[in-house]
Amino acid sequence: MVLMCLLSLDAALGQCVMCKAVAEDSASDGGLGRGLNAGILYLMAIPYALLAILGAVFFWKKKAPAEK
């Protein structure tokens, strides 16, 4: 088990091509990581926003009085 973890360590530390390009561009501009962090926050915000909207819809549907 430990051997498998050590062998997969290199793959776990890899970056996608786009992340690497943004990190290198940020480093050359002097704003190390600013663009990368903005991209991560953008990608993280979309699923949470969708879940919040879905939760609000379910909440309002359940709270509305049943029509007969």
N, C-alpha and C positions, 0 to 999 in steps of 0.2 A: 504494500500500500504506500509506504513512504517512498519507495523507488519510483512508483508511478507519478507521485506528486512532484518529485524532483525532475523527472523527465518532461513533464508538461509545464514546467515553470517558464520556459522560453516562450511558449505559445500564449501563456497567460499575460505576459508582459508586453505583447505586441500591440500595435495600434493599427487602426484602419488607415488607408491611404489618405483620406481626406483629413483625418485628425492630425496625421503627421505633417501634411502640407500646411495646415493652419498653424500648428505649433512652430514650424520652421519659419513661416512668414512673420509670426508674432515676435519671434526671437530676433529676427533681423531688423524689425521696426523699433525694437526697444520696449514693446509692450508685451512682455513674455506672458503668454497664457490668456491675455484679455479676450482675444477672439475665440479661443478654445472654450473658455468659461462661458461666454455668451451663447455659443452654440449648444453647449451642454444644458444650460438653463432653458433655452428655447425648446430643445427636444424633450426635456423633462416636464415642461409646463403644459404641453398639448394633451397628454393622457390624463393629467390631473384635471384639466379644464373639462374634458369630455366626461370624466367620471362625476365631476361636480354637477354638470348639467343633467346627466342621467339620474343622479341621486335627487336633484331638485324635482325632476319630472315625476319620479316615483313618489316622493314625499307629497307633492301637491295632488297627485291622483288618489293617494290613500287618504289624505286629509279631506278631500272634497266629499260632500254628503252623497250617499248612494241615491241614484234616481230610480223611482219606481213608477 
